Amino acid sequence: MNLDDELARWIDAHHPEQVDFLRELVRVPSDTPPGDNAAAAEKAAALLTSLDFSVERHPVPESFLRGYGMQSVTNLIIRHRFGDGGPTIALNAHGDVVPPGEGWTKPPYEGVVENGRMYGRGVAVSKSDIASYSYALAALRASTEGGRLYGAVELHFTYDEEFGGLAGPGFLLTQELTRPDYAIAASFSYAVVTAHNGCLQLELTVHGKSGHGAMPETGRDAFRAGNAILNAIYAEADALKAQKSGVPGIDHPTMIVGLMRGGINTNVVPDRLTLKIDRRMTPEEDPVPVEAGLRSLIDRAIAGYDGIRVDVRRLLLARALKPLPGHEKLVAAIQRHGRRIFGEDIPASGTPLYADARLYGEHGIPVVMYGAGPKTIEESNAKRPDENLALDDLRRATLVIACAVGDMLRR
């Protein structure tokens, strides 16, 4: 029996256990914010230990998290070496999730299975790939052909993707706790993602002066100045539509204002307004002039408002993922087995999202994104009510990953 057939038999036989494994992950909330995720990591560590993996726990220091805005993060590494020599391949998935919000018809933290689908927060993004990567490595380890493989596989399970990844893969890589030769990061089953957008997030605080609502001229209206900033931002956002990316799967840059808060009372001239801006950058864009241009746009918008001051603070700079030499080996292996197992071509493309994959790329590690899930985010309801995963996609993606990694570890 060849390696691919052996892997298929093992994964099929252990699929019910894998479904239970995923359900147990879903049942431990890991909402970010607030980002108190050590308990979720501990549950994952216990499940991985039950699979006879040796689990390294790497807690992020409280001193880092306090300024970062999270409460607790413990990242996990599992290392398995096959034969001497060969590359080290990291498989990275994140266990933190966005809060469930309203509108669910199924309990968000039960892992309910109906009609071949599991429902729950994180089943698609990306607790499913904690399950797919774990069982792919377990299948490779159990195979009799494993003795003919050379190199190592590491599982990196991190708990900070929704907050930017600096306490997740960023922490593991900057602390030199790992240095793989290749990486595969969580994604969906029907495409290999080779590039993604970057993201710049800024917090603007517009300072004015309060005044009585009956005498508004005695104040300096932060909302009025903020309205000028909003108009300038949305005019620029509309203009960005003409700036087309050359990367398939990525259209153009985008910009939104995602949060506003301020004011004192209905009858008081508002003295403060806070805005949070999200600017997505295509792989062709340089973040430095993008940020400089946005700051200049804000300055011009308030130039005619006396007594108004704006403080601008960068919240996040996530650089875009660009393909690095060597990523084509990962793409070829995944596409070859994806076509065989799913019965259709698996395209290589970009995505307008940003993800932890960029952090491997920033450290010079060729990385692509591939994992369990549907063709589109919309189909999975990812980050929306009733997030779900077709369990057959979980099984088949696990096999694709195992076979592709097996190819990479052959001499």
C-alpha positions as CSV (number, residue, x, y, z in Angstrom):
1,M,0.0,0.0,0.0
2,N,1.4,3.4,-0.9
3,L,1.6,6.4,1.5
4,D,-1.5,8.2,0.0
5,D,-3.7,5.1,0.4
6,E,-2.4,4.4,3.9
7,L,-3.1,8.0,4.9
8,A,-6.6,7.9,3.5
9,R,-7.5,4.7,5.4
10,W,-6.2,6.1,8.7
11,I,-8.0,9.4,8.3
12,D,-11.3,7.8,7.3
13,A,-11.1,5.4,10.3
14,H,-10.4,8.2,12.8
15,H,-12.8,10.8,11.3
16,P,-15.4,10.3,14.1
17,E,-12.7,11.0,16.7
18,Q,-11.7,14.1,14.8
19,V,-15.2,15.4,14.8
20,D,-15.3,14.9,18.6
21,F,-11.9,16.6,18.9
22,L,-13.3,19.7,17.0
23,R,-16.5,19.8,19.1
24,E,-14.4,19.9,22.3
25,L,-12.4,22.8,21.0
26,V,-15.6,24.7,20.1
27,R,-17.0,24.2,23.5
28,V,-14.3,26.3,25.2
29,P,-15.0,30.0,24.3
30,S,-12.0,32.0,23.1
31,D,-13.6,35.3,22.2
32,T,-11.2,38.0,21.1
33,P,-11.9,40.6,22.4
34,P,-11.5,40.2,25.4
35,G,-8.7,37.8,24.5
36,D,-8.6,35.7,27.7
37,N,-7.5,32.5,25.8
38,A,-5.3,30.5,28.1
39,A,-8.1,28.1,29.0
40,A,-8.8,27.4,25.3
41,A,-5.2,26.6,24.7
42,E,-5.1,24.3,27.8
43,K,-8.1,22.4,26.4
44,A,-6.3,22.0,23.0
45,A,-3.2,20.9,24.8
46,A,-5.1,18.2,26.7
47,L,-6.7,16.9,23.5
48,L,-3.3,16.9,21.7
49,T,-1.8,15.0,24.6
50,S,-4.5,12.4,24.3
51,L,-3.3,11.9,20.7
52,D,0.2,11.1,22.2
53,F,1.7,14.4,21.1
54,S,4.3,16.1,23.3
55,V,2.9,19.6,23.7
56,E,5.1,22.7,24.4
57,R,3.3,25.6,26.1
58,H,4.6,29.1,25.4
59,P,2.7,31.7,27.5
60,V,3.0,35.3,26.4
61,P,4.2,37.5,29.3
62,E,1.6,39.6,31.0
63,S,3.8,42.7,30.5
64,F,3.4,42.3,26.8
65,L,-0.3,41.6,26.8
66,R,-1.2,44.5,29.1
67,G,0.0,47.1,26.6
68,Y,-1.3,45.0,23.7
69,G,-4.9,44.8,25.0
70,M,-5.3,41.0,25.6
71,Q,-5.7,39.2,28.9
72,S,-4.0,35.8,28.4
73,V,-2.4,33.9,25.6
74,T,-0.6,30.5,25.6
75,N,0.7,29.4,22.3
76,L,1.3,25.7,21.6
77,I,4.0,23.9,19.6
78,I,4.1,20.2,18.7
79,R,7.3,19.0,17.0
80,H,7.6,15.6,15.2
81,R,10.8,14.5,13.4
82,F,10.8,11.9,10.8
83,G,14.2,10.9,9.2
84,D,17.3,13.1,9.5
85,G,17.7,15.9,7.0
86,G,14.8,17.3,5.0
87,P,12.8,20.5,5.6
88,T,10.7,21.6,8.6
89,I,7.1,22.4,7.7
90,A,5.0,24.4,10.1
91,L,1.2,24.1,10.2
92,N,-0.4,27.1,11.8
93,A,-4.0,27.6,12.9
94,H,-5.5,30.0,15.4
95,G,-7.8,29.1,18.3
96,D,-9.1,32.6,19.1
97,V,-12.5,33.7,17.6
98,V,-14.6,36.8,17.3
99,P,-17.5,37.0,19.7
100,P,-20.6,35.2,18.5
101,G,-23.0,38.2,18.4
102,E,-26.7,37.8,18.0
103,G,-28.9,35.9,15.5
104,W,-27.8,32.3,16.1
105,T,-30.3,29.5,15.6
106,K,-27.9,27.0,17.1
107,P,-25.9,27.3,20.3
108,P,-22.6,28.9,19.3
109,Y,-20.5,26.9,21.8
110,E,-22.0,23.4,21.5
111,G,-20.7,22.0,18.2
112,V,-24.1,20.9,17.1
113,V,-24.0,18.5,14.1
114,E,-26.9,18.5,11.6
115,N,-27.1,17.1,8.1
116,G,-23.3,16.6,7.9
117,R,-22.4,20.1,9.2
118,M,-21.1,21.3,12.5
119,Y,-22.3,24.6,13.8
120,G,-20.4,26.8,16.2
121,R,-18.1,29.7,16.6
122,G,-14.7,28.8,15.2
123,V,-15.7,25.7,13.3
124,A,-14.6,27.3,10.1
125,V,-12.2,30.0,11.3
126,S,-10.1,28.2,12.4
127,K,-10.5,25.6,15.0
128,S,-11.3,23.3,12.2
129,D,-7.6,23.5,11.1
130,I,-6.4,22.7,14.6
131,A,-8.3,19.5,14.0
132,S,-7.2,19.0,10.4
133,Y,-3.5,19.7,11.0
134,S,-3.4,17.5,14.2
135,Y,-5.0,14.5,12.4
136,A,-2.9,15.0,9.3
137,L,0.3,14.8,11.4
138,A,-1.1,11.9,13.4
139,A,-1.8,10.0,10.2
140,L,1.7,10.6,8.9
141,R,3.2,9.5,12.2
142,A,1.1,6.3,12.1
143,S,2.0,5.3,8.6
144,T,4.4,2.5,7.8
145,E,5.8,4.7,5.0
146,G,6.7,7.4,7.6
147,G,10.1,5.8,7.9
148,R,10.8,6.9,4.4
149,L,10.1,10.5,5.1
150,Y,12.8,13.0,5.9
151,G,12.4,16.3,7.9
152,A,10.0,17.5,10.6
153,V,6.5,18.8,11.0
154,E,5.6,21.4,13.6
155,L,2.1,22.3,14.7
156,H,1.8,26.0,15.7
157,F,-1.5,26.6,17.5
158,T,-1.8,30.3,18.4
159,Y,-4.4,32.5,20.1
160,D,-4.1,36.0,18.7
161,E,-5.1,36.1,15.0
162,E,-8.2,38.2,15.6
163,F,-6.0,40.8,17.4
164,G,-3.2,40.9,14.8
165,G,-1.0,37.9,15.5
166,L,1.9,39.6,17.3
167,A,1.2,37.6,20.4
168,G,0.7,34.5,18.3
169,P,3.1,33.5,15.4
170,G,4.8,36.9,15.8
171,F,5.8,36.0,19.4
172,L,7.0,32.5,18.4
173,L,9.1,33.8,15.5
174,T,10.6,36.9,17.2
175,Q,11.5,34.9,20.3
176,E,13.2,32.3,18.0
177,L,11.1,29.5,19.4
178,T,10.8,28.1,15.9
179,R,12.3,28.6,12.4
180,P,10.6,26.4,9.9
181,D,11.6,26.1,6.2
182,Y,8.0,26.2,5.0
183,A,4.6,27.0,6.5
184,I,0.9,26.3,5.8
185,A,-1.6,28.5,7.5
186,A,-5.3,28.0,8.1
187,S,-7.7,28.6,5.2
188,F,-10.4,26.8,3.1
189,S,-10.4,23.7,1.0
190,Y,-11.1,24.9,-2.5
191,A,-8.2,27.3,-3.1
192,V,-4.6,27.8,-2.1
193,V,-4.1,31.3,-0.9
194,T,-0.7,32.7,-2.0
195,A,-1.1,36.4,-1.2
196,H,-3.3,38.5,1.0
197,N,-4.0,42.2,1.7
198,G,-2.3,44.2,4.5
199,C,-4.2,46.2,7.0
200,L,-3.5,49.6,8.6
201,Q,-5.8,50.5,11.6
202,L,-5.7,54.0,13.1
203,E,-7.4,55.6,16.1
204,L,-8.3,59.2,15.7
205,T,-9.2,61.4,18.7
206,V,-10.7,64.7,17.7
207,H,-10.4,67.2,20.6
208,G,-12.7,70.2,20.8
209,K,-14.2,72.2,23.7
210,S,-17.5,71.7,25.4
211,G,-20.1,74.4,25.5
212,H,-23.8,74.9,26.5
213,G,-26.2,73.6,23.8
214,A,-28.0,76.9,23.9
215,M,-24.8,78.8,23.1
216,P,-22.9,76.4,20.7
217,E,-20.6,79.2,19.7
218,T,-18.9,79.0,23.1
219,G,-17.6,75.5,22.3
220,R,-15.6,73.9,19.6
221,D,-17.6,71.0,18.2
222,A,-15.6,67.9,17.9
223,F,-18.5,66.2,15.9
224,R,-18.6,68.9,13.3
225,A,-14.8,68.5,12.7
226,G,-15.2,64.8,12.8
227,N,-17.9,65.0,10.1
228,A,-15.3,66.7,7.8
229,I,-12.9,63.9,8.5
230,L,-15.6,61.3,7.7
231,N,-16.4,63.0,4.4
232,A,-12.8,63.1,3.4
233,I,-12.2,59.4,4.4
234,Y,-15.3,58.1,2.5
235,A,-14.4,60.2,-0.6
236,E,-10.9,58.6,-0.5
237,A,-12.5,55.2,0.0
238,D,-14.6,55.7,-3.1
239,A,-11.5,56.8,-5.1
240,L,-9.6,53.6,-4.0
241,K,-12.0,51.5,-6.2
242,A,-10.1,52.6,-9.3
243,Q,-6.8,51.4,-7.8
244,K,-6.9,47.8,-9.1
245,S,-4.6,45.0,-7.9
246,G,-2.9,42.7,-10.2
247,V,-3.2,39.7,-7.8
248,P,-6.1,37.3,-8.7
249,G,-8.7,37.3,-6.0
250,I,-7.8,40.8,-4.8
251,D,-9.8,43.7,-6.3
252,H,-8.8,47.1,-4.9
253,P,-7.8,48.8,-1.6
254,T,-10.7,49.5,0.9
255,M,-11.2,51.8,3.8
256,I,-14.0,52.0,6.4
257,V,-14.6,53.7,9.8
258,G,-15.6,50.8,12.0
259,L,-16.2,52.5,15.3
260,M,-17.2,56.0,16.6
261,R,-17.8,57.2,20.1
262,G,-17.9,60.6,21.9
263,G,-20.0,63.4,23.3
264,I,-21.1,64.3,26.8
265,N,-24.9,64.8,26.7
266,T,-27.6,65.8,24.3
267,N,-27.5,69.4,25.4
268,V,-23.7,69.8,25.4
269,V,-21.4,70.7,22.5
270,P,-19.2,67.6,22.2
271,D,-15.6,68.0,23.2
272,R,-14.3,64.7,21.9
273,L,-14.9,62.2,19.2
274,T,-13.0,58.9,18.7
275,L,-12.9,57.2,15.3
276,K,-11.3,53.9,14.3
277,I,-10.3,53.5,10.7
278,D,-9.5,50.2,8.9
279,R,-7.5,50.6,5.6
280,R,-6.8,47.4,3.6
281,M,-3.7,47.5,1.4
282,T,-3.1,45.4,-1.7
283,P,0.2,43.5,-2.0
284,E,1.4,46.2,-4.4
285,E,1.1,49.0,-1.9
286,D,3.8,50.3,0.4
287,P,2.4,50.9,4.0
288,V,4.7,53.9,4.6
289,P,3.2,56.3,2.0
290,V,-0.3,54.9,2.7
291,E,-0.1,55.9,6.3
292,A,1.5,59.2,5.6
293,G,-1.2,60.0,3.0
294,L,-4.0,59.1,5.4
295,R,-2.5,61.3,8.1
296,S,-2.2,64.2,5.6
297,L,-5.8,63.7,4.5
298,I,-6.9,64.1,8.2
299,D,-4.8,67.3,8.6
300,R,-6.3,68.8,5.5
301,A,-9.9,67.9,6.5
302,I,-9.7,69.9,9.8
303,A,-7.5,72.8,8.5
304,G,-10.4,75.3,8.7
305,Y,-11.6,74.4,12.2
306,D,-10.2,76.7,14.9
307,G,-9.7,75.1,18.3
308,I,-9.7,71.6,17.0
309,R,-6.8,69.1,17.5
310,V,-6.6,65.5,16.3
311,D,-4.4,62.9,17.8
312,V,-3.7,59.9,15.5
313,R,-2.5,56.6,17.0
314,R,-1.6,53.5,15.0
315,L,-3.4,50.4,16.3
316,L,-2.2,47.9,13.8
317,L,0.1,47.6,10.8
318,A,-0.3,44.1,9.2
319,R,1.8,43.9,6.1
320,A,0.5,42.2,3.0
321,L,1.5,38.6,2.2
322,K,3.6,38.3,-1.0
323,P,4.7,35.0,-2.5
324,L,8.3,34.0,-1.6
325,P,10.5,31.6,-3.6
326,G,9.7,28.1,-2.6
327,H,6.0,28.6,-2.0
328,E,5.4,27.0,-5.4
329,K,6.4,23.6,-4.0
330,L,3.6,23.9,-1.4
331,V,1.1,25.1,-4.1
332,A,2.0,22.2,-6.4
333,A,1.7,19.5,-3.7
334,I,-1.7,20.9,-2.4
335,Q,-3.1,21.3,-5.9
336,R,-2.1,17.8,-7.0
337,H,-3.8,16.1,-4.1
338,G,-6.7,18.6,-3.9
339,R,-7.6,17.8,-7.5
340,R,-7.5,14.1,-6.8
341,I,-9.4,14.2,-3.5
342,F,-12.0,16.9,-4.2
343,G,-12.4,16.0,-7.9
344,E,-11.9,19.6,-9.1
345,D,-9.1,22.0,-9.7
346,I,-7.8,23.9,-6.7
347,P,-6.8,27.4,-7.9
348,A,-4.0,29.5,-6.4
349,S,-5.1,33.1,-5.7
350,G,-5.0,36.0,-3.3
351,T,-7.6,37.1,-0.7
352,P,-8.6,40.6,0.4
353,L,-8.4,39.4,4.1
354,Y,-5.3,39.6,6.2
355,A,-4.1,36.8,8.4
356,D,-1.2,35.4,10.4
357,A,0.4,33.9,7.3
358,R,2.0,37.3,6.7
359,L,4.1,36.9,9.8
360,Y,5.9,33.8,8.4
361,G,6.4,35.7,5.2
362,E,7.9,38.7,7.0
363,H,10.5,36.2,8.5
364,G,11.4,35.0,5.0
365,I,9.5,31.7,5.3
366,P,7.6,30.6,2.2
367,V,3.9,30.2,3.3
368,V,0.6,29.5,1.7
369,M,-2.9,29.2,3.2
370,Y,-4.9,26.0,3.0
371,G,-7.2,24.1,5.2
372,A,-10.8,22.9,5.9
373,G,-13.8,24.8,4.8
374,P,-16.1,25.8,1.9
375,K,-15.3,27.8,-1.2
376,T,-16.1,31.2,0.2
377,I,-16.3,32.9,3.6
378,E,-20.0,33.6,2.9
379,E,-20.8,29.9,2.6
380,S,-19.3,29.2,6.0
381,N,-21.0,32.2,7.8
382,A,-17.5,32.8,9.2
383,K,-17.7,35.6,11.8
384,R,-21.5,35.6,11.4
385,P,-24.4,33.7,13.1
386,D,-24.5,30.0,12.5
387,E,-20.9,29.6,11.4
388,N,-20.6,26.1,10.1
389,L,-18.4,23.5,8.5
390,A,-19.2,20.6,6.2
391,L,-17.5,17.7,8.0
392,D,-16.7,15.9,4.8
393,D,-14.6,19.0,3.9
394,L,-12.8,18.5,7.2
395,R,-12.0,14.9,6.3
396,R,-10.9,15.6,2.8
397,A,-8.8,18.6,3.6
398,T,-7.1,16.6,6.3
399,L,-6.1,14.1,3.7
400,V,-4.9,16.7,1.2
401,I,-2.7,18.3,3.9
402,A,-1.3,14.9,5.0
403,C,-0.5,13.8,1.4
404,A,1.0,17.2,0.5
405,V,3.2,17.3,3.5
406,G,4.2,13.7,2.8
407,D,5.3,14.8,-0.7
408,M,7.4,17.6,0.8
409,L,9.1,15.2,3.1
410,R,10.1,12.6,0.5
411,R,13.7,12.7,-0.7
